[in-house]
C-alpha cells in the first residue's frame, strides 16, 4: 500500500528522526512518537520507512550500533558502560545485537582495532604478519 506524504508530514517525520537522534539511549514507543509528531501510527510507521528506507526500530538500532563502533574505537571504556551509553540496560543484550549485526563480539572488534592502531602508531614494535587466513603470527622487528 502506497501512502501519500504531504510536505507537513515529511517535516513531522523529520522531527521524529531528530527526536531519535537526540538521545539514542531512549527507546520511544510508537504511541509516544505519534503523539510528539501528531501523526497517526500507521502514517508514522509507513511514512518513516518510505522516507528513510528502514523502520523506526531498525533506524534506532543502526544509530546505536554506529555509536557503539565509535566508542569501541575511541575509548577504553568497559563494555557495560558502552552498552549503557548506547541505550542497552544489559551488556548481554548489547553484545547479542552487536554480534548479530557485525558478526563479531565487541571485545574482538576492539582488539582488532587496537592491533591496527598499535602497528600504525608504533612501527618499531612487534608487527603482525598474516600467514594464513584469520591467523596472526608475531614477527619481532630488529633494530640494526
N, C-alpha and C positions, 0 to 999 in steps of 0.2 A: 504494500500500500504506500503510495507516494503522498506526502503531505506538502502543502504549500506554506512557505515561511514568508511572512511579511518582514519588512525592514525592522519593525519594532520587535518581532520575535527573534531575529538574528541578534539584535542588541541585548535582549534578555538572555539568550543563550551564551553570548559573550560574557555577560555578567556572571553567569553560573560558572563558566570556565575560570574567571578571575577569582571567584569565591573559593574554588577548589585549590587554585594555585597559591592563594594567600597563606594557607597552612595545610600541608598535606597530611598532618597528623590527625586532623579532624575528618571523621567519616560521616558525611551528611547523608541523611535518608532522602529518598525521592520526595516524600511529602514536605520535608524541610526545604529542599531546593525549589520545589514547586511553589511554596509559599513565598520564598525570597524573590523568586523571579516572576511571580504572578503568571506562570504558565501552568496549564493542566499537566498532569504527569505523563499522559500519552504524548503530547506535543514536546514535552521536555525530553523524554527518552528518545523518541524518533528524530526530533529535530537536532539534538546533540549528536547523535550518531551520523545523521546525514551531513551535518556541517563539519564535524571533526573526524569522522571516519572510524570512531570507536565509541563504545558505550561509556557512560559516565564512570562506571566502576572500573572498566579497563583503563580509562584515562587516568583515574586516580592511582591505580596500581603502577602504571608506567611512570608517572611522575615520582612516586615513592621510590621506584627502583632506580631512576636516574639520580635522585638524591643519594640513595644508598651507594651507588657507584662512586659518586664524588666523595662521599665521606670515607669510604673504604680506601680510596686512593690518597686522599689528602690528610687523613688523620690516623692516629693510632688508638682511637677510642675503642673501648670494648664493644663487642657485637651487641650486647644488651643495650648500651647507650645509643648505638646507631639504630637499632630496632625501635627504640623509644622515639628518637628524632624523626623517624620515618612513619610513625603512626601505628606501630605494632606493639601491643602490650606485652607480648611474649616473644622472646628471641627465637623460640622454636617455630612459631608461625612465620616470622621474618625469614628465617633460614629456608623453610619449605618453599615460600613464594620465590625467593631469590634463586634457589636451586631449580625450581620448575621453569623459571624464565631464562636463566643463563646457563643451565646445565653444569653448574659448578657451585661449590659451597662458598659462602662469603669469605671464610678464612683462607681457602685455597686461592680465591681471586686476589685477596690482599697480598698473599705470599708471592703470587706470580707478578704482581705489580712491583713489589719491593725488590725482587730479583732483578727486574729490568732497570729499576732506579739505581740500585747499588752498582750495577755494571756501568751505567752511563756516568754516574757521579764519581766513581772510584775505579777508573780503568786499570790502575796498577794493582788492585786487589785480585782475588780469585775470580776468574771468569768462568762461564759455563758453556760447554760445547755439547750440542746435541748429537749423540752418536746413533740413536735410534728414536723413532717417534715416541714422544711423551716420556723420554728418559733423559735426565740431565746428569752429566758426569763433571765433577770439578777438575779443573786443569789449573795448576799453580802457574803464576807468572813469575819469572825470574828476572831480577834486575842484574845487568852485567856492568 
